[in-house]
Amino acid sequence: MNTQLKKRNLIQFYLIQSILRQNSLRQLRTKPTHHYNDKYRTRNTKEDKQQDDLFLYKSKGQHLLTNQRILDSIVRKSSINPTDTVLEIGPGTGNLTLKLLDVASKVVAVEIDKRMVGVLNKRVKEHGFEDKLSVIREDALKAEFPKFDLVVANIPYGISSPLVAKLVYGANPFRSATLLLQKEFARRLLAKPGDSEFNRLAVNVKLVADVEFVMNVSKRDFFPVPKVDSSVVIIRPKDRIPDVNLDEWWAFTKNCFGKKNKTLGATFKQKKKVIELFRLSKMTSSNGEEINRNQYVCADDDGDNEEESDGEECHSSSCADRELLLFKEKIIEVLKAGSFEDKRPSKLCNEELLYLLSMLNQSGIYFHEQTKPRNVGNVAFAAAYS
Protein backbone atom coordinates (compact mmCIF):
# COMPACT_ATOMS: atom_id res chain seq x y z
CA MET A 1 0.00 0.00 0.00
CA ASN A 2 2.81 2.39 0.89
CA THR A 3 4.43 1.72 -2.49
CA GLN A 4 1.19 2.42 -4.36
CA LEU A 5 0.62 5.61 -2.33
CA LYS A 6 4.11 6.80 -3.13
CA LYS A 7 3.57 6.15 -6.83
CA ARG A 8 0.23 7.99 -6.76
CA ASN A 9 1.79 10.97 -4.99
CA LEU A 10 4.68 10.98 -7.44
CA ILE A 11 2.29 10.99 -10.43
CA GLN A 12 0.29 13.82 -8.88
CA PHE A 13 3.49 15.79 -8.30
CA TYR A 14 4.54 15.47 -11.95
CA LEU A 15 1.04 16.39 -13.14
CA ILE A 16 1.06 19.54 -11.00
CA GLN A 17 4.54 20.46 -12.27
CA SER A 18 3.43 19.95 -15.86
CA ILE A 19 0.35 22.16 -15.38
CA LEU A 20 2.42 24.90 -13.73
CA ARG A 21 4.99 24.78 -16.55
CA GLN A 22 2.24 25.03 -19.24
CA ASN A 23 0.69 27.99 -17.44
CA SER A 24 4.06 29.72 -17.29
CA LEU A 25 4.63 29.22 -21.00
CA ARG A 26 1.13 30.45 -21.77
CA GLN A 27 1.79 33.62 -19.76
CA LEU A 28 5.03 34.20 -21.61
CA ARG A 29 3.28 33.83 -24.95
CA THR A 30 0.47 36.17 -23.99
CA LYS A 31 2.64 38.73 -22.25
CA PRO A 32 1.83 42.18 -23.65
CA THR A 33 4.38 43.50 -26.16
CA HIS A 34 4.85 46.90 -27.72
CA HIS A 35 3.63 47.25 -31.30
CA TYR A 36 4.23 50.23 -33.52
CA ASN A 37 1.96 49.49 -36.48
CA ASP A 38 4.72 48.74 -38.97
CA LYS A 39 7.19 50.93 -37.07
CA TYR A 40 10.37 49.41 -35.68
CA ARG A 41 13.08 50.96 -33.58
CA THR A 42 16.64 50.66 -34.81
CA ARG A 43 19.09 48.68 -32.74
CA ASN A 44 20.52 50.41 -29.72
CA THR A 45 24.25 50.13 -30.48
CA LYS A 46 27.13 52.02 -28.94
CA GLU A 47 28.30 53.09 -32.41
CA ASP A 48 25.06 54.66 -33.62
CA LYS A 49 23.27 56.20 -30.64
CA GLN A 50 21.72 58.71 -33.04
CA GLN A 51 19.47 55.95 -34.36
CA ASP A 52 18.03 54.90 -31.01
CA ASP A 53 14.72 56.70 -31.33
CA LEU A 54 14.26 56.47 -35.10
CA PHE A 55 11.28 54.52 -36.37
CA LEU A 56 11.70 52.42 -39.51
CA TYR A 57 8.78 51.67 -41.81
CA LYS A 58 8.76 48.23 -43.40
CA SER A 59 5.98 49.28 -45.76
CA LYS A 60 8.29 51.96 -47.20
CA GLY A 61 11.14 49.51 -47.69
CA GLN A 62 13.19 50.95 -44.81
CA HIS A 63 15.45 48.00 -44.02
CA LEU A 64 18.97 48.86 -42.85
CA LEU A 65 21.80 46.55 -43.88
CA THR A 66 23.76 46.00 -40.66
CA ASN A 67 26.22 43.24 -41.57
CA GLN A 68 29.58 44.98 -41.80
CA ARG A 69 31.13 42.15 -43.79
CA ILE A 70 28.44 42.46 -46.48
CA LEU A 71 28.79 46.25 -46.54
CA ASP A 72 32.55 45.96 -47.03
CA SER A 73 32.07 43.38 -49.77
CA ILE A 74 29.61 45.63 -51.66
CA VAL A 75 32.06 48.53 -51.58
CA ARG A 76 34.94 46.30 -52.67
CA LYS A 77 32.99 44.74 -55.54
CA SER A 78 31.99 48.20 -56.79
CA SER A 79 35.61 49.00 -57.78
CA ILE A 80 35.43 52.63 -56.66
CA ASN A 81 38.26 54.93 -57.65
CA PRO A 82 39.45 57.77 -55.37
CA THR A 83 38.29 60.26 -58.00
CA ASP A 84 34.78 58.81 -58.41
CA THR A 85 31.48 60.45 -57.57
CA VAL A 86 29.10 57.78 -56.26
CA LEU A 87 25.31 58.06 -56.42
CA GLU A 88 23.59 56.33 -53.49
CA ILE A 89 19.81 55.97 -53.52
CA GLY A 90 18.07 55.42 -50.19
CA PRO A 91 21.09 55.81 -47.86
CA GLY A 92 18.96 55.53 -44.72
CA THR A 93 21.05 56.26 -41.65
CA GLY A 94 24.33 55.94 -43.53
CA ASN A 95 25.73 52.47 -42.82
CA LEU A 96 26.81 52.12 -46.46
CA THR A 97 27.35 55.86 -47.01
CA LEU A 98 30.19 56.09 -44.49
CA LYS A 99 32.07 53.28 -46.21
CA LEU A 100 31.54 54.90 -49.63
CA LEU A 101 32.79 58.26 -48.35
CA ASP A 102 35.92 56.57 -47.10
CA VAL A 103 36.98 55.50 -50.62
CA ALA A 104 35.25 57.89 -53.05
CA SER A 105 35.86 61.52 -53.91
CA LYS A 106 32.20 62.42 -53.36
CA VAL A 107 28.88 60.77 -52.57
CA VAL A 108 25.53 62.11 -53.76
CA ALA A 109 22.81 60.61 -51.56
CA VAL A 110 19.14 60.73 -52.59
CA GLU A 111 16.85 60.33 -49.57
CA ILE A 112 13.18 61.32 -49.27
CA ASP A 113 12.82 60.85 -45.48
CA LYS A 114 13.94 64.01 -43.65
CA ARG A 115 14.43 62.03 -40.41
CA MET A 116 16.95 59.81 -42.15
CA VAL A 117 18.69 62.85 -43.61
CA GLY A 118 19.09 64.31 -40.12
CA VAL A 119 20.73 61.17 -38.74
CA LEU A 120 22.82 60.73 -41.89
CA ASN A 121 24.23 64.27 -41.76
CA LYS A 122 25.03 63.94 -38.05
CA ARG A 123 26.89 60.67 -38.47
CA VAL A 124 28.79 61.91 -41.51
CA LYS A 125 29.85 65.06 -39.67
CA GLU A 126 31.08 63.03 -36.70
CA HIS A 127 33.32 61.07 -39.07
CA GLY A 128 34.64 64.23 -40.73
CA PHE A 129 33.17 63.51 -44.17
CA GLU A 130 30.67 66.39 -44.39
CA ASP A 131 32.57 68.09 -47.24
CA LYS A 132 32.34 64.94 -49.38
CA LEU A 133 28.59 64.37 -49.03
CA SER A 134 25.81 66.01 -51.02
CA VAL A 135 22.22 65.12 -50.06
CA ILE A 136 19.22 65.44 -52.38
CA ARG A 137 16.04 65.24 -50.28
CA GLU A 138 13.61 64.13 -52.95
CA ASP A 139 11.84 61.13 -54.44
CA ALA A 140 14.49 59.23 -56.42
CA LEU A 141 12.03 58.55 -59.24
CA LYS A 142 11.38 62.28 -59.68
CA ALA A 143 14.80 63.69 -58.82
CA GLU A 144 17.15 64.96 -61.50
CA PHE A 145 20.46 63.24 -60.82
CA PRO A 146 23.68 65.25 -61.16
CA LYS A 147 26.71 63.82 -62.94
CA PHE A 148 28.06 60.64 -61.32
CA ASP A 149 30.46 57.79 -62.11
CA LEU A 150 28.94 54.89 -60.20
CA VAL A 151 25.76 53.87 -58.42
CA VAL A 152 25.98 51.89 -55.19
CA ALA A 153 22.71 51.45 -53.35
CA ASN A 154 20.40 49.35 -51.21
CA ILE A 155 17.27 50.13 -53.24
CA PRO A 156 13.84 50.15 -51.56
CA TYR A 157 12.01 47.10 -52.96
CA GLY A 158 8.93 49.06 -54.01
CA ILE A 159 10.75 51.19 -56.59
CA SER A 160 13.26 48.67 -57.95
CA SER A 161 11.74 48.25 -61.41
CA PRO A 162 11.22 51.92 -62.38
CA LEU A 163 14.48 52.95 -60.76
CA VAL A 164 16.55 50.40 -62.67
CA ALA A 165 14.84 51.57 -65.87
CA LYS A 166 15.54 55.21 -65.00
CA LEU A 167 19.22 54.43 -64.54
CA VAL A 168 19.85 52.34 -67.64
CA TYR A 169 17.72 54.50 -69.97
CA GLY A 170 18.53 57.83 -68.33
CA ALA A 171 20.57 60.69 -69.76
CA ASN A 172 23.46 60.29 -67.30
CA PRO A 173 26.24 57.95 -68.47
CA PHE A 174 27.83 55.87 -65.71
CA ARG A 175 30.35 53.05 -65.38
CA SER A 176 28.38 50.59 -63.27
CA ALA A 177 25.57 50.23 -60.74
CA THR A 178 26.02 47.89 -57.76
CA LEU A 179 22.52 47.31 -56.44
CA LEU A 180 21.15 45.38 -53.48
CA LEU A 181 17.75 44.11 -54.63
CA GLN A 182 15.04 41.72 -53.57
CA LYS A 183 16.28 38.25 -54.53
CA GLU A 184 13.28 37.47 -56.73
CA PHE A 185 13.67 40.75 -58.60
CA ALA A 186 17.39 40.13 -59.11
CA ARG A 187 16.60 36.70 -60.60
CA ARG A 188 14.27 38.36 -63.10
CA LEU A 189 17.02 40.75 -64.14
CA LEU A 190 19.46 37.87 -64.56
CA ALA A 191 17.02 35.56 -66.35
CA LYS A 192 17.85 34.18 -69.79
CA PRO A 193 15.56 33.03 -72.62
CA GLY A 194 13.86 29.81 -71.57
CA ASP A 195 14.07 30.55 -67.83
CA SER A 196 10.73 30.73 -66.04
CA GLU A 197 11.65 34.22 -64.75
CA PHE A 198 12.51 35.56 -68.21
CA ASN A 199 10.38 38.63 -68.81
CA ARG A 200 10.07 42.00 -70.51
CA LEU A 201 12.14 43.75 -67.84
CA ALA A 202 15.14 41.49 -68.49
CA VAL A 203 14.77 41.96 -72.26
CA ASN A 204 14.66 45.75 -72.03
CA VAL A 205 17.50 46.09 -69.53
CA LYS A 206 19.75 43.70 -71.47
CA LEU A 207 19.23 45.72 -74.63
CA VAL A 208 21.42 48.45 -73.15
CA ALA A 209 23.30 46.81 -70.26
CA ASP A 210 24.91 43.64 -68.94
CA VAL A 211 23.84 42.25 -65.56
CA GLU A 212 26.20 40.28 -63.30
CA PHE A 213 25.30 38.34 -60.16
CA VAL A 214 27.53 39.11 -57.16
CA MET A 215 26.11 37.42 -54.06
CA ASN A 216 23.03 36.60 -52.03
CA VAL A 217 22.30 38.40 -48.76
CA SER A 218 20.23 36.84 -45.96
CA LYS A 219 17.22 38.73 -44.65
CA ARG A 220 18.79 38.31 -41.18
CA ASP A 221 21.47 40.83 -42.20
CA PHE A 222 18.87 43.63 -42.16
CA PHE A 223 17.03 45.49 -39.47
CA PRO A 224 14.10 45.29 -39.29
CA VAL A 225 14.16 41.84 -40.85
CA PRO A 226 12.31 41.80 -44.22
CA LYS A 227 10.21 38.87 -45.38
CA VAL A 228 12.57 37.86 -48.19
CA ASP A 229 16.27 37.48 -48.91
CA SER A 230 18.19 39.85 -51.17
CA SER A 231 20.85 39.68 -53.87
CA VAL A 232 23.57 42.01 -55.08
CA VAL A 233 23.97 42.54 -58.82
CA ILE A 234 26.15 44.81 -60.92
CA ILE A 235 24.67 46.48 -63.99
CA ARG A 236 27.14 47.75 -66.59
CA PRO A 237 25.87 49.87 -69.52
CA LYS A 238 27.00 48.57 -72.91
CA ASP A 239 29.44 50.61 -74.95
CA ARG A 240 27.36 50.05 -78.08
CA ILE A 241 23.63 49.44 -78.25
CA PRO A 242 21.48 48.37 -81.21
CA ASP A 243 20.26 51.06 -83.56
CA VAL A 244 16.56 50.82 -82.74
CA ASN A 245 13.80 53.31 -81.98
CA LEU A 246 13.34 52.82 -78.23
CA ASP A 247 9.68 53.84 -78.21
CA GLU A 248 9.01 51.27 -80.92
CA TRP A 249 11.07 48.63 -79.10
CA TRP A 250 9.28 49.13 -75.77
CA ALA A 251 5.87 48.97 -77.43
CA PHE A 252 6.91 45.85 -79.36
CA THR A 253 8.16 44.00 -76.27
CA LYS A 254 5.01 44.98 -74.40
CA ASN A 255 2.93 43.35 -77.14
CA CYS A 256 5.09 40.24 -77.19
CA PHE A 257 5.44 39.70 -73.45
CA GLY A 258 1.82 40.39 -72.53
CA LYS A 259 1.46 36.62 -72.93
CA LYS A 260 5.09 35.55 -73.01
CA ASN A 261 4.37 31.81 -73.26
CA LYS A 262 1.87 32.17 -76.08
CA THR A 263 3.12 31.66 -79.64
CA LEU A 264 3.65 34.83 -81.64
CA GLY A 265 1.28 33.50 -84.30
CA ALA A 266 -1.51 33.12 -81.76
CA THR A 267 -0.83 36.56 -80.31
CA PHE A 268 -0.77 38.49 -83.56
CA LYS A 269 -3.72 36.66 -85.16
CA GLN A 270 -6.13 37.94 -82.51
CA LYS A 271 -8.68 40.28 -84.05
CA LYS A 272 -8.25 42.91 -81.36
CA LYS A 273 -4.48 42.90 -81.79
CA VAL A 274 -4.71 43.08 -85.59
CA ILE A 275 -7.05 46.08 -85.38
CA GLU A 276 -4.77 47.82 -82.90
CA LEU A 277 -1.68 47.37 -85.07
CA PHE A 278 -3.65 48.21 -88.21
CA ARG A 279 -4.64 51.57 -86.80
CA LEU A 280 -1.15 52.34 -85.53
CA SER A 281 0.44 51.46 -88.83
CA LYS A 282 -2.07 53.61 -90.70
CA MET A 283 -1.60 56.68 -88.48
CA THR A 284 1.17 58.00 -90.70
CA SER A 285 1.54 57.68 -94.45
CA SER A 286 4.86 56.93 -96.06
CA ASN A 287 5.56 60.65 -96.48
CA GLY A 288 4.67 61.43 -92.86
CA GLU A 289 1.26 62.99 -93.56
CA GLU A 290 -1.47 62.21 -91.05
CA ILE A 291 -4.30 59.95 -92.20
CA ASN A 292 -7.94 60.23 -91.15
CA ARG A 293 -8.50 57.72 -88.34
CA ASN A 294 -12.29 57.67 -88.79
CA GLN A 295 -11.83 55.86 -92.08
CA TYR A 296 -10.89 52.71 -90.16
CA VAL A 297 -13.26 52.86 -87.21
CA CYS A 298 -15.69 50.42 -88.85
CA ALA A 299 -13.02 47.79 -89.01
CA ASP A 300 -13.65 46.59 -85.47
CA ASP A 301 -17.46 46.71 -85.60
CA ASP A 302 -19.15 43.31 -85.32
CA GLY A 303 -22.36 44.32 -87.09
CA ASP A 304 -24.04 45.63 -83.96
CA ASN A 305 -24.04 49.24 -85.13
CA GLU A 306 -27.60 49.89 -86.32
CA GLU A 307 -26.99 53.47 -87.47
CA GLU A 308 -27.92 54.03 -91.12
CA SER A 309 -24.98 54.77 -93.41
CA ASP A 310 -24.89 56.15 -96.92
CA GLY A 311 -23.26 54.31 -99.79
CA GLU A 312 -19.96 56.13 -99.56
CA GLU A 313 -19.51 55.27 -95.88
CA CYS A 314 -20.40 51.63 -96.48
CA HIS A 315 -17.90 51.52 -99.29
CA SER A 316 -15.29 53.00 -96.96
CA SER A 317 -16.10 50.38 -94.33
CA SER A 318 -15.86 47.60 -96.91
CA CYS A 319 -12.46 48.89 -98.03
CA ALA A 320 -11.30 49.03 -94.42
CA ASP A 321 -12.41 45.44 -93.86
CA ARG A 322 -10.47 44.29 -96.91
CA GLU A 323 -7.41 46.27 -95.81
CA LEU A 324 -7.69 44.73 -92.35
CA LEU A 325 -7.71 41.24 -93.81
CA LEU A 326 -4.73 42.01 -96.02
CA PHE A 327 -2.92 43.53 -93.04
CA LYS A 328 -3.47 40.37 -90.99
CA GLU A 329 -2.12 38.26 -93.85
CA LYS A 330 0.91 40.53 -94.03
CA ILE A 331 1.67 39.95 -90.34
CA ILE A 332 1.37 36.19 -90.76
CA GLU A 333 3.63 36.27 -93.84
CA VAL A 334 6.33 38.12 -91.89
CA LEU A 335 6.12 35.66 -89.00
CA LYS A 336 6.35 32.70 -91.37
CA ALA A 337 9.21 34.25 -93.35
CA GLY A 338 11.30 34.53 -90.20
CA SER A 339 10.11 31.21 -88.76
CA PHE A 340 8.57 33.04 -85.80
CA GLU A 341 4.93 31.92 -86.07
CA ASP A 342 5.28 29.00 -83.66
CA LYS A 343 7.88 30.57 -81.39
CA ARG A 344 7.24 32.01 -77.93
CA PRO A 345 8.67 35.33 -76.66
CA SER A 346 9.86 33.65 -73.44
CA LYS A 347 12.37 31.65 -75.48
CA LEU A 348 13.67 34.37 -77.82
CA CYS A 349 16.90 36.29 -77.26
CA ASN A 350 17.25 40.01 -77.96
CA GLU A 351 18.91 39.44 -81.33
CA GLU A 352 15.91 37.40 -82.52
CA LEU A 353 13.44 39.96 -81.21
CA LEU A 354 15.32 42.81 -82.88
CA TYR A 355 15.35 40.90 -86.16
CA LEU A 356 11.60 40.26 -85.97
CA LEU A 357 10.86 43.91 -85.18
CA SER A 358 13.00 45.01 -88.12
CA MET A 359 11.11 42.66 -90.46
CA LEU A 360 7.74 43.94 -89.23
CA ASN A 361 8.75 47.59 -89.54
CA GLN A 362 10.07 47.05 -93.06
CA SER A 363 6.66 45.62 -93.96
CA GLY A 364 4.90 48.72 -92.60
CA ILE A 365 3.83 47.17 -89.30
CA TYR A 366 4.45 49.42 -86.29
CA PHE A 367 3.83 49.23 -82.55
CA HIS A 368 4.20 52.88 -81.57
CA GLU A 369 2.47 55.89 -83.04
CA GLN A 370 5.07 57.36 -85.37
CA THR A 371 3.59 60.87 -85.38
CA LYS A 372 3.53 61.10 -81.59
CA PRO A 373 6.44 63.11 -80.19
CA ARG A 374 8.71 61.24 -77.85
CA ASN A 375 7.98 61.89 -74.18
CA VAL A 376 11.49 62.43 -72.87
CA GLY A 377 10.26 62.94 -69.31
CA ASN A 378 8.93 59.40 -69.11
CA VAL A 379 11.53 57.67 -71.25
CA ALA A 380 13.15 55.94 -68.30
CA PHE A 381 9.96 54.33 -67.08
CA ALA A 382 8.71 52.84 -70.32
CA ALA A 383 10.88 49.75 -69.93
CA ALA A 384 10.05 49.08 -66.33
CA TYR A 385 7.02 46.86 -66.50
CA SER A 386 6.98 43.20 -67.41
Stockholm file with secondary structure:
# STOCKHOLM 1.0

chainA/1-386         MNTQLKKRNLIQFYLIQSILRQNSLRQLRTKPTHHYNDKYRTRNTKEDKQQDDLFLYKSKGQHLLTNQRILDSIVRKSSINPTDTVLEIGPGTGNLTLKLLDVASKVVAVEIDKRMVGVLNKRVKEHGFEDKLSVIREDALKAEFPKFDLVVANIPYGISSPLVAKLVYGANPFRSATLLLQKEFARRLLAKPGDSEFNRLAVNVKLVADVEFVMNVSKRDFFPVPKVDSSVVIIRPKDRIPDVNLDEWWAFTKNCFGKKNKTLGATFKQKKKVIELFRLSKMTSSNGEEINRNQYVCADDDGDNEEESDGEECHSSSCADRELLLFKEKIIEVLKAGSFEDKRPSKLCNEELLYLLSMLNQSGIYFHEQTKPRNVGNVAFAAAYS
#=GR chainA/1-386 SS CHHHHHHHHHHHHHHHHHHHHHHHHHHHHTSCCCCCSSEEECCCCSTTGGGTTCEEEGGGTCCEECCHHHHHHHHHHTTCCTTCEEEEECCTTSHHHHHHHHHSSEEEEECCCHHHHHHHHHHHHHTTCGGGEEEECSCTTTCCCCCCSEEEEECCGGGHHHHHHHHHTSSSCCSEEEEEEEHHHHHHHHCCTTSTTCCHHHHHHHHHEEEEEEEEECGGGEESCCSSCEEEEEEEECSSCCCCCHHHHHHHHHHHHTTTTSCHHHHHTSHHHHHHHHHHHHSBCTTSCBCCGGGGGGGGCCSCCCCCCCHHHHHHHHHHHHHHHHHHHHHHHHHHHTTCTTCCGGGCCHHHHHHHHHHHHHTTCCSSCTTSCCCGGGTTTTTCCC
#=GC SS_cons         CHHHHHHHHHHHHHHHHHHHHHHHHHHHHTSCCCCCSSEEECCCCSTTGGGTTCEEEGGGTCCEECCHHHHHHHHHHTTCCTTCEEEEECCTTSHHHHHHHHHSSEEEEECCCHHHHHHHHHHHHHTTCGGGEEEECSCTTTCCCCCCSEEEEECCGGGHHHHHHHHHTSSSCCSEEEEEEEHHHHHHHHCCTTSTTCCHHHHHHHHHEEEEEEEEECGGGEESCCSSCEEEEEEEECSSCCCCCHHHHHHHHHHHHTTTTSCHHHHHTSHHHHHHHHHHHHSBCTTSCBCCGGGGGGGGCCSCCCCCCCHHHHHHHHHHHHHHHHHHHHHHHHHHHTTCTTCCGGGCCHHHHHHHHHHHHHTTCCSSCTTSCCCGGGTTTTTCCC
//
